[in-house]
Amino acid sequence: MKPISAICALLAGSLLAAVPSARIKDLVMLEGVRDNQLVGYGVVVGLNGTGDKRQTFFSAQSLTNMLTRMGVTVDPILILVRNTAAVMLTANLPPYAQPGTRIDVTASAIGDAPNLQGGILVMSPLRGADGEVYAVAQGAVVTGGFVAGRGLSNGTTVNHPTVGRVPEGAIVEKAAPTAPPSAELRLQLKRADFTTAVRIAKAVNARFNAGQAARAENAALVVVETPDAFKGRPAEFISEVENVGVESDAPAKIVVNERTGTVTMGKDIRIRPVAILHGNLAVEVRTTLDVSQPAPMAQGETAVTPRVDVTAKEDRAHSVILKDGATIEDLVRALTSIGSTPRDVIAVLQTLRVAGALDADLEVI
């Protein structure tokens, strides 16, 4: 892996840090305005012989119950239909969703059906955590994978054909349980931070010249009182607040992915004065088998004798000296200038964190 990977990661972090401001709507969410999870059970029909087998008895029961409601009486013990599959349905109900709104649905096989490709989901209710039906799903199932061939030896499977989506396959039948706008806005920070919360409150007060109408309750909550000029117009006030620019803040953090050798870090992370000596030691143990063969017509047996050779090679250590005020950018540039790889940078960062010369959080993923 080339050292340029670490430089690209550093430049990406530098560009992100150089963004002058962010909108409040990108940093917070209104309390009570959120998605609600829906779940349901359904039957997918129209499969090309890839449905549930007889071992999955509840899919046959579901099909017979559906036929019974349509006036057709069938014994579930006698039915053998391989073109149907029982699925679990999941969806997210967005805030302020009104009846008639369409949402996407995910269908996942819960029986032994190997493939949902080409299936049609039959009308199925979707319920919330309170047990109420909020949407009804129906439509064609689109899978992100496929199965080709027959059997395990000569077949090919791509992605997960047992999970599919029904784009806009559910129609909302009941309005989402969302808190209506009130005279007091409660802004929840997506990432709790005291500095960012205080900056949001100051930015709102400065934008509307409202004194102390906005205040930071804690690191994750900012409360805003609606000014008199926006009384009776909560939606307009929320829109104005969402578009106020504010300089967000975040703790110093370095993210390291040892599997790929990627290092992502901010530009302004400071390092205490430190001297770094980094080198590599390579030890190789090689075993060679020597065969001892007796002469023709001689008494003796063929013998195999192992010969072990041990070699050690230590590269010349490279030294880097960082003065007071040095940043992570200075460190990475110094390490890459002496030919260090991203994995060398990772090892140095971990050592600096242990030595107490680096105050940033180091997260290894």
N, C-alpha and C positions, 0 to 999 in steps of 0.2 A: 504494500500500500504506500502510495507516495505521500510525502509531507504536505503536499498542496491541499490535502483534505482538511487538515487542521486550519490552514490559512483561510480556506473557503468558509469553514464554520465560524471562524473569528470575524471575517468580514460580514457574514450574514448577521451575527449578533451586533456588530457595529452599526449596520444600516438600520436595524430595528431600533437601536437605542437613539438613533439620530432623528426619529420621527418627532416633530415638534409637539404635537398634542393628539389626544384621542377624544372622540365624542363620548359624552356620558352614557349614551345608550350602548356603547361597546364595553363599558366597564360595569354596569349595574343592570339589575332587573327589578321591576316593580313587585313589591310583596303581594302575593296572591295571584299574580299574572304568570302562569306557568302551564306546561303541558300536563295532561292527565293520561295515565296508562290505561289501555283497554285490553281485555283478553276475551277469547271466545273459543268455541269448539265447532268444527264444521266438517263437511264431507266433500272431497274432491272427486269428481266423476270424469269419465271420458278418457281414462288412461289406457294405454295400449298394452294391457296385460301386466302392467307394473304396479298394480295396486296391492292392498293388503292380502295376505294369505288367510287360510282358515284359522291359523293360530291367533290372529287378531280378531277376536269374536265381537268386540264392541263396534267395529266398523259395519259389520253385517246388521247388528242391532240398530244402529243409527239409520241405516238404509231402510230397514223394514218399518221403523217408526215414521220415517218420512213418507213412505209409500202408504202407510195406514192413514195418515192425515189427508192423503189424496184419494182415499177410497179403495186402495188395493191392499188386500190382506195376504201377507206372506209369512210363513214360518221361518224365523231366522236360522233354525237348525238346518233347513233344507236348502237355503240360499247359498250359492257359490258364485260370487261376482269378483273377478280379478281386476276390474276396471275402476274400482273405487278405493279411496284411501281416507282414513281418519286423520285430521290435521288439527293442530293447535294454532289459533289465530292471535296475533298481537298487533297493536296499533297505538299511536300517540294522538290524543285529542288536543289540538292546539287551543290556546286561550281565546275566548270570545268566538269560538266556532258556533255558527248558527245552523239551524236545521236546513238541510239541503246542501251543506258544504261537503265536498268529497275529500277523503283522506286515504293514504296508502295503507295497505295491510300486508303483513308477512305471514305466510302459511308454512308450518313446519310439520312434517310427518311424525306421528307419534306411534305408528304401528311398524310393520315390517315392509312397507312399500319401499322399493329401491329407487323409484324415480317418479317425480311429479310433473315431468315435462308433458305439455299438451293438455293438462287437466283443467277443469272448470270448477270453481268453487261455487257450491250451491248456497242459497241465502242462509246466512248465519248471523245471529245477534252477537254484538260486542258489548261487554259489561264493564263498568268501572269498579273501583274498590268498594263502593257502597252497594253493589249488586244491581244497580239500575242499568237498563239498556240505553246506551247513548248513540249507537250506530249499528247499521246492518250492512254486512259485507256480501258481495257476490261478484263474480267475474272470472276472467281467464288468469291462470297462474303462470307467471313468467319466471323460469328458473335461470340462474346464472351459470349453470353447468349442464352436462349431458353425459349419458352413458352410451357407449358404442360397443358392439360385440355381445357375445353371450358367455356367461360363466366368468370365473375368476382368472383362468389361464389365458384366455384370448380376448378379454374385454378391456376397455379403457374408460376410466371415469375422470371427468374434469370438474373441479370445484365441488360443490355440494348440491347434487340434483334433488335431494330430499327437502330442500328449503327453497321456497319461491316467494315472489311478491305479486300482489294484485294492485297495479298502479291505479290510484283513485278508485279502488274497488269498494270502498265503504262510504255510505251516505249517512251523515249525521242526522239523527232523528230527535235529539234532545240537546238543548244549548249546554255548552260546557260550564261547569261550576266555577266561574271566575269572579273574583272580587270586583265590584264596580268602582270606578274612580271616585275618590272622596276629596274633601277639602285638605287633607293631609296626605302627602306622598311619602311613602316609605321605600327608599331605594336600597336594595340589597346588593352589596358588592359581590361580583363573581369571584374575586380573589381578595380576601380580607387583608386590609392594610391600613393602619392608622393615618399614615401620611397621605395616601390617596383619598381617604374619606374626608380629611380636613380640607384638602385641595378642592374636592367636589363641592363642599359646603361654601367655601369662599368664592368659587367660580359662579355658583348660582346666585349668591347674594350680590356679587358685583354685576352680574348680567341684568338682574331685575331691580337693582338698587333697593333691596328689601331689608336692609339692616341685618338682623339675625334670624330671618325667616327660615334659613336652612342651617341645620346644626348636625354635627357628627355625633351620634349616640355612642357608637363604638367602632371597632375596626371594620365591621361588616354592615353597618346600617347608617344611613343618612336620612333624616326626617326633614321634609320641606313643607312649609305652610303655603297654601295658595294665596298669592297677592290679591288685593281687592280688584285690581284691573282685570283679573281672570276669573272672578266669581261667576259661577254658572257656565264656565267654559273649561272644564277640566281636561278635555282631550287636547285643546289648543295649548294649554299650559304644559301638559306632558310632552307634547311635540317640541315646544321651545326648550324645555329642560334637556331633552334627549340630545339636542344638537349643540349644546354648550360644549366648547372645547376645554379640556383640562389636561394637565401634565400628570400622567400616572407615574407611580413609583413602584419599585419591586425590590426585594432583597437581593443582595449579590449572590449569584448562584452559578455553578458550573455543572453542566450535564455531560456525563461521559458514557459512551456506548462502547464497551470493551469488545463486543462481538464484531463490530464493524470498524472500530478504531476511530470513531467520530467524536470530536470534542466541540461542544457548543458553549460559548461563554460571552459575557458582556465585555465591553471595551474598557470601562473605567474601574475595574476591580483592582485594588491596590495590593502590592506585595511589600512586606517589610524587607529591609536590607538583608540579603542572604547570598551565600556562595554555593553553587551547585556543581558537584563533580559526578558525572554520569559516564559509565563505561559498560562494556559487554564482556561476559566470560562465557565461552563456548567449550563444552566438554563432550568429546565423542568417544564412545566405546564400541569397537568393532571386533567381532569374533569371526575367525577364519578356520574352517575345518580342513586339516591336512590328512590325507589318506596314505597309510603305509602299506605297500603291496609287497609280499614276499616274492623272491625269484622263482622262475618256473621250476617245477619238480622239487622245490625245496620244502622243508617242513616249516610250518608257520601259518598264521592266520592274518587276514587283512584287518588292520586296525585304523580307527579314525581318531585323530588327536586334535582337540580344539586349541587354537592359538588366539589369545586375546591381546589386542593392541589398544592402548589408551592414549589419546592425544588431547591436549588442552591448548586452547588459543584464547588469549585475552586481548581485546582491542584496546587501543590507547584511549584513556579516559579523556573526555572533553569537559572543560570547565566553563561556567558561565557565572559572572558576577553581576548582581543587580543592586543598584544604589537606591537610596531613599526616594520614594515617589514613583517607583517603577510600577507598571501596570501589567495585566495579563498579556496585553498586546506586545509589550516589550519582551516579555518572557518567551512567547511563541516565536517572535521574529528572531530572537537570539538562538533558540533551540533549532529552528529550521535552517539558520545560517550555518550551523555546524553539522547539518545532515541528519538531524533527528527525525524519526518517523512518528506518526501519530501515537503509536503505542509507547514510544519513549516519552512523549509529552504527557500521556496519561500517568505513567509511572512517576514522573517528576511532580505532577500536580498532587498526587496522593501523598508523596513524601513531604511536600511543602505543607499540606494540611495537617499532617501528623506533627511536623516540627513546629507548628504554630506561626509560620510565616504567611499563611493565607487565611484570611478571615471569612472568605466566601463559603457558602454551603456547597459541598461536593456530593452530587448524586450520581451513582453508578447504575445504569439500567442495562 
